[in-house]
Amino acid sequence: MGGGSGVVRACHPEPTLAVTALMTALAAASGRGPTACALIGAAVMCGQLSVGWCNDLVDAARDTAAGRTDKPLAAGTAARGAVAAATAAALAACVVLSLAAGRAAGAAHLTGVAAAWAYNLGIKRTAASWVPYALAFGLLPAFVTLGLPGRPWPPAWAMAAGALLGVGAHFTNVLPDIDADLAAGVRGLPQRLGRQRSRVLAPLPLLAASAVLVLGPPGPVGRAGWAALAVTAGLAAATTAATSAGARPGSRLPFLATLGMATTAVALLVLNGGSLAPS
């Protein structure tokens, strides 16, 4: 029998909280008021909860067969019925909260959530596994701006950076588990490319996202922007060098370096939040 803690673990709490914090900070940086920021954060959290629980429900049989003790449904620390009920409740709340932020904004967010569900339900096993990530992350700035007066779309650089960040997040998330995924029959783009090539390619969309976030917004590039771009380029070079030098298969250096790049890109996105709204 599973308990409440198992249900919480099944929602993938770390990425759920990370994306919620990112969107709340981005909304605040763009000039949205406290109520709007709280509404956006609540909608995003419910969407992420539904995606995380959906993922574990879809993968439960495969995780059980693989003996995944880190997965609550497979380990028996969460009941399938409880997780299914939580998924439905979170999805319903996400729909209500998203539309409460405005019909256009809500439609943008729900499109991203639908893309994440499509990934869980089958796209992650195809060569197009990166597409839902690009779409979902690319639409996140739109959830912030389409709730503003006049319902403006965010600038192209913000959506492009979000999409690139999403592709980078996909590779970063998959890197540690490529071998296990292949054994389980999951053949998304990173798995098809293999561990070595994915390690080399994972930093590229994150480096591109940082470049777009530094060079895309209006006005001169400040020291902080150039410094962030230099850090990202250095981490990308370190990852490529480690891979070329034949880093051991279990090494976490490429993953940690790529995670550092993703963190830098997220920080740049938040710092440029004030440029999302039209002046």
C-alpha positions in Angstrom: 0.0 0.0 0.0 1.3 3.5 -0.9 1.2 6.6 1.3 1.1 10.3 0.7 4.9 10.7 0.6 5.1 8.2 -2.3 2.4 10.2 -4.2 4.5 13.3 -3.7 7.7 11.7 -4.9 5.8 10.4 -8.0 5.1 13.9 -9.2 8.8 14.5 -9.9 8.9 17.3 -7.3 12.4 18.8 -8.2 11.6 19.8 -11.8 8.0 20.7 -10.8 9.3 23.2 -8.2 12.1 24.4 -10.5 9.7 25.3 -13.4 7.2 26.8 -11.0 9.9 29.0 -9.5 11.2 30.0 -12.9 7.7 31.1 -14.2 6.8 33.0 -11.0 10.1 34.8 -11.1 9.7 35.5 -14.8 6.2 36.9 -14.2 7.5 39.2 -11.5 10.4 40.4 -13.6 8.1 41.2 -16.4 6.1 43.5 -14.1 3.1 41.4 -13.3 1.5 42.1 -9.9 1.5 39.8 -6.9 -1.9 38.3 -7.7 -1.0 37.6 -11.3 2.3 36.1 -10.3 0.6 33.8 -7.7 -2.0 32.7 -10.3 0.7 32.0 -12.9 2.7 30.0 -10.4 -0.3 28.0 -9.2 -1.3 27.2 -12.8 2.2 26.1 -13.8 2.6 24.0 -10.6 -0.7 22.2 -11.3 0.4 21.6 -14.9 3.7 20.2 -13.9 2.2 18.0 -11.2 -0.2 16.5 -13.8 2.7 15.9 -16.2 4.9 14.3 -13.5 2.2 12.0 -12.2 1.1 11.1 -15.8 4.7 10.1 -16.6 4.9 7.7 -13.7 1.5 6.2 -14.5 2.5 5.6 -18.1 5.8 4.1 -17.1 4.6 2.0 -14.1 4.6 -1.4 -15.8 8.0 -0.9 -17.4 9.5 0.6 -14.2 8.2 -2.4 -12.2 9.7 -4.9 -14.7 13.0 -3.1 -14.5 13.0 -3.2 -10.7 13.1 0.6 -10.4 13.1 1.1 -6.6 13.4 4.9 -7.1 9.9 5.0 -8.7 7.1 5.0 -6.1 4.6 3.1 -8.2 7.1 0.4 -9.0 8.4 0.3 -5.4 4.9 0.1 -4.0 5.2 3.3 -2.0 2.4 4.9 -3.9 -1.0 3.4 -4.9 -1.9 3.7 -8.6 -5.5 4.8 -7.8 -4.1 7.6 -5.6 -1.7 8.8 -8.3 -4.4 8.6 -11.0 -6.8 10.7 -8.8 -4.1 13.3 -8.1 -3.3 13.5 -11.8 -6.9 14.2 -12.7 -7.3 16.8 -9.9 -4.1 18.6 -10.9 -5.1 18.7 -14.6 -8.5 20.0 -13.8 -7.0 22.7 -11.6 -4.5 23.6 -14.3 -7.2 24.2 -16.8 -9.2 26.4 -14.4 -6.2 28.4 -13.2 -4.7 28.8 -16.7 -7.9 30.2 -18.1 -8.3 32.5 -15.1 -5.1 34.2 -16.2 -6.8 35.1 -19.5 -8.1 33.1 -22.4 -5.2 33.7 -24.7 -2.6 33.2 -21.9 -4.4 30.1 -20.7 -4.6 28.6 -24.2 -0.8 29.1 -24.6 -0.1 27.4 -21.3 -2.5 24.5 -21.9 -0.9 23.9 -25.3 2.4 23.5 -23.6 0.9 21.1 -21.0 -0.7 19.1 -23.8 2.6 18.9 -25.5 4.2 17.5 -22.3 1.4 14.9 -22.0 1.9 13.9 -25.6 5.6 13.3 -24.8 4.6 11.0 -21.9 2.0 9.2 -24.0 4.4 8.2 -26.8 6.4 10.9 -28.5 9.3 10.3 -26.1 9.8 7.0 -27.9 10.3 8.6 -31.3 13.0 10.8 -33.0 10.7 13.8 -32.4 11.1 13.5 -28.6 12.6 17.0 -28.5 9.5 18.7 -30.1 7.2 18.7 -27.1 10.0 20.2 -25.0 10.7 22.9 -27.5 7.0 23.8 -27.8 6.2 23.7 -24.1 9.2 25.8 -23.1 8.9 28.1 -26.1 5.3 29.0 -25.0 6.2 29.8 -21.3 7.0 33.5 -22.0 3.7 33.8 -23.9 1.8 32.6 -20.7 3.3 35.7 -19.0 2.7 38.3 -21.7 -0.6 37.3 -23.2 -2.2 38.2 -19.8 -1.1 41.8 -20.1 -3.3 44.6 -21.5 -3.6 44.2 -25.2 -2.5 40.5 -25.0 0.9 41.0 -26.7 3.0 38.1 -27.8 6.5 38.0 -26.3 9.4 39.0 -28.6 10.7 36.3 -30.9 14.0 36.1 -29.1 12.3 35.1 -25.8 10.3 32.3 -27.5 13.3 31.1 -29.4 15.4 31.1 -26.2 12.7 29.2 -24.4 12.5 26.6 -27.1 16.2 26.1 -27.1 16.2 25.9 -23.4 13.6 23.2 -23.6 15.6 21.1 -26.1 18.6 21.5 -23.8 16.5 20.4 -20.8 15.4 17.3 -22.7 19.0 16.2 -23.4 20.1 17.1 -19.8 17.3 15.2 -18.3 17.9 12.1 -20.4 21.8 12.0 -20.2 22.1 10.0 -17.0 19.6 7.3 -18.0 20.3 6.7 -21.7 21.4 3.1 -21.2 18.5 2.2 -19.0 16.1 3.9 -21.4 17.5 1.8 -24.3 17.1 -1.4 -22.3 13.5 -0.4 -21.6 12.7 0.3 -25.3 12.6 4.1 -25.0 14.2 5.4 -28.2 13.9 9.2 -28.2 16.3 11.4 -30.1 19.1 11.3 -27.4 18.8 7.6 -27.0 19.0 7.1 -30.8 22.1 9.3 -30.9 23.8 7.4 -28.1 25.5 8.5 -25.0 28.7 9.9 -26.6 27.0 12.0 -29.3 24.3 13.2 -26.9 27.0 14.4 -24.5 28.5 16.4 -27.3 25.3 17.8 -28.6 23.5 18.5 -25.3 25.4 21.8 -24.6 24.7 23.3 -28.0 21.0 24.3 -27.6 21.8 25.7 -24.1 24.8 27.7 -25.5 22.5 29.0 -28.3 19.8 29.9 -25.8 22.3 31.9 -23.8 23.5 33.7 -26.9 20.0 34.6 -27.9 19.3 35.9 -24.4 22.4 38.0 -24.4 22.2 39.3 -27.9 18.4 39.3 -28.5 17.0 41.9 -26.0 17.1 45.6 -27.0 20.0 47.7 -25.7 23.7 47.2 -25.2 25.0 44.0 -23.8 26.2 44.5 -20.2 29.1 42.9 -18.4 26.8 40.4 -16.7 25.6 39.2 -20.1 29.0 38.8 -21.6 30.2 37.0 -18.4 27.2 34.6 -18.5 27.9 33.9 -22.1 31.6 33.2 -21.4 30.7 30.9 -18.5 28.2 29.0 -20.8 30.8 28.7 -23.6 33.4 27.5 -21.1 31.1 24.8 -19.8 30.2 23.7 -23.3 33.9 23.5 -24.2 34.6 21.5 -21.0 31.8 19.1 -21.8 33.0 18.5 -25.4 36.6 18.1 -24.2 35.7 15.6 -21.6 33.7 13.6 -24.0 36.4 13.7 -26.7 38.9 12.6 -24.1 36.8 9.5 -23.4 35.2 10.3 -20.1 34.1 7.1 -18.4 30.6 6.0 -19.2 29.4 6.6 -15.6 30.9 10.0 -15.3 28.5 12.8 -14.2 30.8 15.6 -15.4 29.0 16.2 -18.8 25.6 16.1 -17.0 26.7 18.5 -14.3 28.3 20.9 -16.8 25.2 20.8 -18.9 23.0 21.4 -15.8 25.2 24.4 -15.0 24.6 25.8 -18.5 20.9 25.3 -18.1 21.0 27.2 -14.8 22.9 30.1 -16.4 20.4 30.3 -19.3 17.4 30.3 -16.9 19.0 33.1 -14.9 19.5 35.1 -18.1 15.8 34.6 -19.0 14.7 35.9 -15.7 17.1 38.9 -15.8 15.6 39.8 -19.2 12.0 39.5 -17.9 11.6 43.2 -18.0 12.1 43.2 -21.8 9.1 40.8 -22.4 6.5 43.4 -21.9 6.1 46.2 -24.5 7.4 49.6 -23.4 
